[in-house]
Amino acid sequence: MCDDNRFAARPVCVFDSGTGGLNLLAACAERCPGTDFIYFADNYNMPYGSLPPEKVKELVFDAFARIARRNPLAAVVACNTATALCINDLREKYDFPVIGIQPAIKPAVSIGGKCLVLATPATVASRSFTELCRQYGDGAVEAVACPGLAAYIEEHIAEYPDFDVSQFLPACNPASVVLGCTHYVFAEKAISKIYSCPAFDGISGTADHLRTLLGIKAKNRLKKQKIEFKNGDFEKNSKIYSLIIDYKNKNKNVNF
Ligand code: DGL
């Protein structure tokens, strides 16, 4: 829990390999009015999900060295792959709180039937993902790695929200599908339509967690919120963020 002076002076830093985490940034910014955010990305080195774990760790720790210099109130790992491979080491190294998004297996499994989890190759191969499935999967999870899907979405992001991603998806008849990579969240409409079932992601759960962590109870509309974009293709990230906000404003019933 943080007092109001620190809250006003220090930003929350949000990190993803590319544009995927912008979905989570939008949800965090919405739930934490008056909080400043800095979005750090690494668009030119993604997709992280197809890199060896040691390389992902190196890139994530490089990004966090820059994040730490901003003296953040908290950091949000808006990348399932980076959470799976690095969150424990990040928490050990830094004294600010670090929260991370994970595949939303628990709520998806709770509706019953087969649960298809789509994630990057690195996430699916990780020990923490195996543990998540063991803990919450109830024997109902089929996990499928989707090599190339995050990079495809990153490259075709201007088509949001109408992507043709069918070539990357397994033939399957699930009762629920988990979007276990923040890039896939952009294609939620298309993926949910292909499988004719509800899609789950960790966006709102992670954003709610941040709000609780910051101790935000009421809406602080007095202080204007500042959102900056750093590193990687920050101009593209800034543009896509505006696209998300426009889409959200036009579709008030969409849950971010
Ligand atoms: N957006 C990231 C995730 O949630 C991964 C994308 C990538 O492979 O770089 O896993």
Boltz pocket constraint, residues with backbone or C-beta under 6 A from the ligand:
constraints:
  - pocket:
      binder: B
      contacts: [[A, 16], [A, 17], [A, 18], [A, 20], [A, 21], [A, 46], [A, 47], [A, 48], [A, 49], [A, 50], [A, 78], [A, 79], [A, 80], [A, 81], [A, 82], [A, 120], [A, 123], [A, 150], [A, 151], [A, 180], [A, 181], [A, 182], [A, 183]]
      max_distance: 6.0
